[in-house]
Amino acid sequence: MNQFFVLTGGPGSGKTTLIESLQKCGYSTMAEAGRAIIQDQVAIGGQALPWVNPLLFAETMLSWDMRSYHVAEQMNGLVFFDRGVVDVLGYLRLMDLQIPKHIQIAEQKFRYNRLVFIAPPWEEIFENDGERRQDFAEAIRTYEAVSSTYVEMGYDLVELPRSPVEDRVRFILENAKAAHSIQIEHERCSTRKN
């Protein structure tokens, strides 16, 4: 779906703030699975937590991300995702866990725009909270795991500048609109040839 844009990167790199800012600008957005799952699982004493059962946590994130994708299919215009299905593969690699076949199939079935925005590690804004227990070194490792996974899955990464939120939002919108327009024109040209 060429109107679906993913924002990814390591924890604490400003993705959620950007997603919230894009939503305030009137764009459709999909929340990050991991943070919400951790909040819910802690509240109910559940096992789908990265520090309790990483594989179950990954499976739960996958279900969330697939549902978000289906919800987004009903929306018009650009949709921005705080992480996507590919992040689940990146997480499993980070945790040195085998990637089950059904998760590989999900990655092939649930595709996003080829252009993916990646927030680089940014120590000045990084902080821990109730859901984010990683230190900055692990944030860097997460960034490396997801970036290499997205590239391997055929996506083109565009690194976000380390700049104020307004500038980052402008950067995302300019690049997303350009990529979306190019894709639409490419599809029109392909249709004309047939």
VOBA-1610 file (N, C-alpha, C; in pm, whole numbers, padded with zeros to 5 digits, always signed):
BEGIN
Met+00085-00118+00000Met+00000+00000+00000Met+00088+00123+00000Asn+00091+00193-00111Asn+00190+00301-00123Asn+00157+00423-00039Gln+00039+00431+00024Gln+00010+00544+00112Gln+00041+00513+00258Phe+00095+00393+00285Phe+00130+00352+00421Phe+00279+00377+00446Phe+00310+00464+00541Phe+00449+00498+00571Phe+00484+00459+00714Val+00596+00390+00727Val+00643+00344+00858Val+00749+00439+00911Leu+00740+00468+01041Leu+00846+00534+01115Leu+00904+00429+01208Thr+01033+00404+01197Thr+01096+00302+01280Thr+01224+00358+01340Gly+01296+00273+01411Gly+01421+00312+01475Gly+01430+00249+01612Gly+01532+00286+01685Gly+01548+00235+01821Gly+01454+00306+01918Pro+01443+00252+02039Pro+01359+00317+02139Pro+01418+00453+02180Gly+01331+00545+02214Gly+01375+00674+02264Gly+01432+00768+02160Ser+01394+00746+02033Ser+01449+00830+01925Ser+01348+00932+01873Gly+01232+00943+01939Gly+01134+01046+01905Gly+01023+01004+01813Lys+01009+00873+01783Lys+00905+00827+01691Lys+00764+00859+01738Thr+00736+00828+01862Thr+00600+00847+01914Thr+00562+00994+01914Thr+00654+01081+01948Thr+00628+01225+01943Thr+00595+01269+01801Leu+00666+01212+01704Leu+00640+01245+01564Leu+00503+01195+01519Ile+00469+01073+01557Ile+00338+01017+01523Ile+00227+01104+01583Glu+00244+01144+01707Glu+00143+01229+01772Glu+00133+01364+01701Ser+00246+01419+01657Ser+00246+01547+01586Ser+00178+01533+01450Leu+00203+01423+01380Leu+00138+01400+01251Leu-00013+01387+01269Gln-00054+01323+01377Gln-00197+01309+01405Gln-00260+01446+01432Lys-00190+01532+01506Lys-00241+01667+01532Lys-00252+01748+01404Cys-00170+01714+01305Cys-00176+01782+01174Cys-00290+01728+01087Gly-00363+01628+01137Gly-00477+01576+01064Gly-00451+01449+00985Tyr-00333+01389+01001Tyr-00303+01265+00929Tyr-00344+01143+01011Ser-00378+01037+00941Ser-00411+00911+01007Ser-00283+00846+01056Thr-00289+00792+01177Thr-00170+00729+01236Thr-00208+00599+01304Met-00109+00513+01319Met-00125+00387+01390Met-00022+00381+01502Ala-00068+00357+01623Ala+00018+00357+01741Ala+00112+00238+01741Glu+00221+00253+01814Glu+00319+00145+01829Glu+00259+00031+01911Ala+00282-00090+01867Ala+00230-00208+01936Ala+00300-00231+02070Gly+00432-00226+02069Gly+00510-00267+02186Gly+00473-00196+02314Arg+00467-00065+02310Arg+00437+00013+02431Arg+00299-00021+02486Ala+00198-00025+02399Ala+00062-00055+02445Ala+00051-00197+02500Ile+00118-00291+02433Ile+00115-00430+02481Ile+00178-00440+02620Ile+00291-00374+02638Ile+00357-00377+02770Ile+00264-00320+02876Gln+00202-00206+02848Gln+00110-00145+02945Gln-00003-00241+02981Asp-00064-00301+02879Asp-00176-00392+02904Asp-00132-00517+02978Gln-00020-00576+02937Gln+00027-00700+03000Gln+00067-00677+03145Val+00129-00565+03174Val+00165-00533+03313Val+00037-00517+03395Ala-00063-00450+03338Ala-00189-00425+03410Ala-00262-00554+03445Ile-00249-00656+03360Ile-00323-00782+03387Ile-00233-00893+03439Gly-00104-00865+03458Gly-00011-00970+03502Gly+00015-01072+03393Gly+00013-01028+03268Gly+00030-01118+03154Gly+00175-01158+03128Gln+00193-01252+03038Gln+00324-01308+03007Gln+00386-01251+02879Ala+00310-01177+02800Ala+00361-01126+02672Ala+00442-00999+02694Leu+00552-01015+02766Leu+00642-00904+02798Leu+00782-00940+02751Pro+00857-00842+02701Pro+00991-00873+02648Pro+01084-00933+02752Trp+01067-00901+02879Trp+01154-00954+02983Trp+01100-01083+03046Val+00980-01127+03002Val+00922-01252+03052Val+00922-01358+02941Asn+00860-01326+02827Asn+00849-01421+02717Asn+00862-01345+02585Pro+00987-01326+02537Pro+01009-01245+02416Pro+00936-01297+02293Leu+00924-01427+02277Leu+00855-01481+02160Leu+00705-01451+02165Leu+00645-01466+02282Leu+00503-01434+02298Leu+00481-01284+02277Phe+00573-01203+02325Phe+00567-01058+02302Phe+00569-01028+02153Ala+00658-01095+02079Ala+00668-01075+01934Ala+00539-01118+01864Glu+00483-01231+01904Glu+00357-01279+01844Glu+00244-01180+01870Thr+00241-01124+01989Thr+00137-01027+02023Thr+00154-00899+01942Met+00280-00855+01926Met+00306-00738+01842Met+00263-00763+01698Leu+00291-00882+01648Leu+00252-00916+01511Leu+00100-00905+01494Ser+00025-00960+01589Ser-00122-00952+01581Ser-00168-00807+01581Trp-00109-00726+01668Trp-00144-00584+01676Trp-00115-00515+01541Asp+00006-00540+01486Asp+00047-00474+01362Asp-00040-00516+01243Met-00080-00642+01238Met-00168-00686+01130Met-00305-00621+01142Arg-00355-00612+01264Arg-00485-00547+01285Arg-00476-00398+01248Ser-00368-00331+01286Ser-00349-00190+01250Ser-00349-00173+01099Tyr-00287-00266+01031Tyr-00281-00262+00884Tyr-00422-00271+00826His-00501-00364+00877His-00639-00380+00828His-00723-00256+00856Val-00704-00196+00972Val-00777-00072+01005Val-00736+00037+00906Ala-00607+00048+00878Ala-00556+00151+00787Ala-00609+00134+00645Glu-00638+00010+00606Glu-00692-00015+00472Glu-00827+00054+00451Gln-00894+00088+00559Gln-01025+00153+00549Gln-01012+00306+00548Met-00889+00356+00557Met-00865+00501+00566Met-00826+00559+00430Asn-00852+00687+00414Asn-00811+00759+00293Asn-00686+00842+00323Gly-00607+00863+00221Gly-00489+00948+00236Gly-00371+00875+00298Leu-00269+00954+00332Leu-00149+00897+00390Leu-00176+00847+00531Val-00115+00733+00565Val-00125+00676+00699Val+00017+00652+00749Phe+00044+00696+00871Phe+00177+00682+00929Phe+00172+00582+01045Phe+00261+00483+01038Phe+00267+00375+01137Phe+00388+00395+01229Asp+00367+00385+01359Asp+00476+00383+01456Asp+00521+00237+01463Arg+00615+00202+01377Arg+00666+00066+01354Arg+00568-00014+01269Gly+00617-00127+01214Gly+00536-00213+01130Gly+00572-00359+01150Val+00517-00444+01066Val+00540-00589+01078Val+00690-00622+01069Val+00764-00550+00988Val+00908-00577+00973Val+00981-00558+01106Asp+00931-00468+01190Asp+00994-00447+01321Asp+00989-00573+01407Val+00886-00654+01388Val+00876-00779+01464Val+00992-00870+01425Leu+01024-00878+01296Leu+01139-00958+01252Leu+01268-00902+01310Gly+01281-00769+01307Gly+01399-00705+01363Gly+01414-00734+01511Tyr+01302-00733+01583Tyr+01304-00763+01726Tyr+01350-00907+01751Leu+01296-01001+01673Leu+01336-01140+01691Leu+01485-01159+01664Arg+01537-01089+01563Arg+01680-01095+01534Arg+01761-01036+01649Leu+01715-00923+01700Leu+01783-00859+01813Leu+01791-00955+01932Met+01682-01028+01955Met+01677-01121+02068Met+01740-01256+02036Asp+01794-01269+01914Asp+01858-01392+01868Asp+01761-01511+01874Leu+01637-01486+01832Leu+01534-01589+01827Leu+01505-01625+01682Gln+01472-01750+01659Gln+01438-01795+01524Gln+01308-01728+01479Ile+01305-01690+01352Ile+01186-01625+01297Ile+01094-01734+01241Pro+00976-01753+01302Pro+00884-01855+01253Pro+00839-01826+01109Lys+00805-01929+01037Lys+00763-01917+00897Lys+00643-01824+00881His+00546-01832+00973His+00426-01750+00958His+00457-01600+00972Ile+00561-01566+01046Ile+00599-01424+01058Ile+00668-01380+00929Gln+00745-01468+00866Gln+00803-01437+00735Gln+00693-01415+00631Ile+00590-01498+00636Ile+00477-01483+00542Ile+00405-01351+00568Ala+00388-01317+00695Ala+00321-01190+00729Ala+00399-01071+00673Glu+00530-01076+00679Glu+00613-00966+00626Glu+00590-00951+00476Gln+00573-01061+00405Gln+00551-01056+00260Gln+00409-01007+00227Lys+00315-01041+00311Lys+00174-01008+00285Lys+00141-00863+00325Phe+00196-00815+00435Phe+00164-00682+00486Phe+00277-00586+00451Arg+00267-00528+00331Arg+00373-00440+00280Arg+00333-00293+00294Tyr+00434-00211+00310Tyr+00416-00067+00326Tyr+00483+00004+00209Asn+00473+00136+00205Asn+00547+00211+00104Asn+00694+00175+00116Arg+00759+00169+00003Arg+00901+00131-00001Arg+00989+00226+00080Leu+00945+00351+00090Leu+01019+00453+00166Leu+00983+00441+00313Val+01083+00413+00395Val+01063+00398+00540Val+01148+00503+00611Phe+01087+00574+00705Phe+01159+00674+00783Phe+01220+00607+00906Ile+01348+00631+00930Ile+01414+00572+01046Ile+01474+00682+01132Ala+01437+00679+01259Ala+01488+00775+01356Ala+01619+00722+01414Pro+01729+00796+01397Pro+01857+00747+01447Pro+01866+00758+01599Pro+01955+00682+01661Pro+01976+00696+01805Pro+02014+00842+01837Trp+01955+00895+01941Trp+01976+01036+01975Trp+01983+01045+02128Glu+02104+01040+02179Glu+02124+01030+02323Glu+02064+01147+02400Glu+02063+01265+02340Glu+02013+01384+02409Glu+01863+01376+02443Ile+01788+01301+02364Ile+01644+01291+02393Ile+01606+01154+02451Phe+01700+01062+02457Phe+01671+00928+02507Phe+01644+00931+02657Glu+01538+00861+02698Glu+01511+00845+02841Glu+01432+00717+02864Asn+01447+00661+02983Asn+01373+00541+03021Asn+01239+00581+03083Asp+01145+00486+03080Asp+01019+00505+03151Asp+00965+00368+03188Gly+00840+00361+03229Gly+00783+00235+03276Gly+00783+00124+03173Glu+00770+00160+03044Glu+00769+00059+02938Glu+00905+00043+02871Arg+00990+00143+02880Arg+01119+00139+02812Arg+01229+00112+02915Arg+01270-00012+02923Arg+01373-00051+03019Arg+01512-00058+02956Gln+01520-00044+02823Gln+01648-00055+02755Gln+01738+00064+02789Asp+01870+00038+02786Asp+01964+00150+02799Asp+01998+00199+02658Phe+02079+00304+02650Phe+02108+00363+02519Phe+02184+00267+02428Ala+02271+00183+02486Ala+02345+00085+02405Ala+02249-00012+02338Glu+02145-00054+02410Glu+02047-00144+02350Glu+01962-00071+02246Ala+01938+00058+02268Ala+01866+00137+02168Ala+01944+00139+02036Ile+02076+00150+02045Ile+02160+00147+01925Ile+02152+00010+01858Arg+02159-00096+01937Arg+02149-00232+01880Arg+02013-00254+01813Thr+01907-00200+01874Thr+01774-00212+01814Thr+01769-00139+01681Tyr+01822-00019+01679Tyr+01829+00059+01555Tyr+01900-00021+01446Glu+02013-00080+01479Glu+02090-00158+01381Glu+02012-00279+01334Ala+01943-00347+01426Ala+01866-00467+01389Ala+01750-00433+01297Val+01674-00328+01331Val+01559-00296+01246Val+01603-00236+01113Ser+01708-00155+01113Ser+01751-00095+00986Ser+01800-00203+00890Ser+01880-00297+00937Ser+01928-00402+00847Ser+01814-00492+00800Thr+01714-00514+00886Thr+01601-00598+00848Thr+01516-00530+00741Tyr+01488-00401+00758Tyr+01410-00330+00657Tyr+01481-00330+00521Val+01612-00306+00523Val+01688-00306+00396Val+01681-00444+00332Glu+01701-00547+00412Glu+01697-00684+00359Glu+01560-00718+00301Met+01454-00660+00356Met+01318-00688+00308Met+01279-00598+00190Gly+01372-00520+00139Gly+01348-00444+00016Gly+01299-00301+00034Tyr+01313-00247+00154Tyr+01270-00110+00178Tyr+01388-00013+00165Asp+01356+00112+00132Asp+01456+00218+00123Asp+01444+00306+00247Leu+01551+00311+00326Leu+01548+00388+00450Leu+01588+00533+00427Val+01515+00623+00491Val+01550+00765+00492Val+01567+00802+00639Glu+01689+00841+00675Glu+01715+00876+00814Glu+01660+01014+00845Leu+01589+01023+00956Leu+01534+01150+01000Leu+01645+01238+01057Pro+01637+01368+01035Pro+01737+01457+01094Pro+01718+01467+01245Arg+01828+01490+01315Arg+01820+01518+01458Arg+01793+01667+01471Ser+01665+01701+01468Ser+01624+01841+01467Ser+01492+01854+01542Pro+01444+01977+01565Pro+01318+01995+01637Pro+01202+01920+01569Val+01102+01888+01648Val+00988+01809+01601Val+00924+01869+01475Glu+00904+02000+01474Glu+00840+02064+01360Glu+00918+02040+01231Asp+01051+02048+01240Asp+01136+02025+01123Asp+01129+01879+01079Arg+01126+01789+01174Arg+01118+01647+01141Arg+00983+01615+01075Val+00875+01673+01125Val+00743+01651+01066Val+00743+01703+00923Arg+00796+01821+00901Arg+00802+01879+00767Arg+00882+01787+00674Phe+00995+01737+00722Phe+01081+01646+00646Phe+01002+01520+00606Ile+00931+01462+00701Ile+00852+01341+00675Ile+00745+01369+00570Leu+00669+01477+00588Leu+00559+01506+00496Leu+00609+01535+00355Glu+00716+01612+00343Glu+00770+01642+00210Glu+00814+01514+00139Asn+00884+01428+00210Asn+00935+01304+00149Asn+00823+01203+00123Ala+00727+01193+00215Ala+00616+01099+00197Ala+00529+01140+00078Lys+00498+01269+00069Lys+00415+01315-00043Lys+00486+01296-00177Ala+00616+01322-00180Ala+00692+01301-00303Ala+00695+01153-00341Ala+00722+01065-00243Ala+00727+00921-00270Ala+00591+00869-00314His+00486+00917-00252His+00351+00874-00287His+00316+00918-00430Ser+00349+01041-00465Ser+00322+01092-00600Ser+00400+01015-00706Ile+00526+00988-00677Ile+00609+00912-00771Ile+00551+00773-00792Gln+00506+00710-00686Gln+00449+00575-00695Gln+00320+00577-00777Ile+00236+00678-00754Ile+00111+00687-00831Ile+00142+00706-00979Glu+00238+00792-01011Glu+00274+00816-01150Glu+00332+00689-01213His+00414+00616-01137His+00471+00490-01186His+00360+00390-01217Glu+00260+00383-01129Glu+00147+00291-01152Glu+00067+00332-01275Arg+00048+00462-01294Arg-00024+00509-01413Arg+00052+00472-01539Cys+00184+00491-01536Cys+00266+00459-01654Cys+00262+00309-01684Ser+00266+00227-01579Ser+00261+00083-01596Ser+00127+00042-01658Thr+00019+00109-01614Thr-00115+00077-01665Thr-00126+00116-01813Arg-00068+00230-01850Arg-00075+00276-01989Arg-00004+00181-02083Lys+00104+00118-02037Lys+00183+00028-02122Lys+00107-00101-02150Asn+00017-00139-02058Asn-00053-00268-02075Asn-00170-00260-02164
//
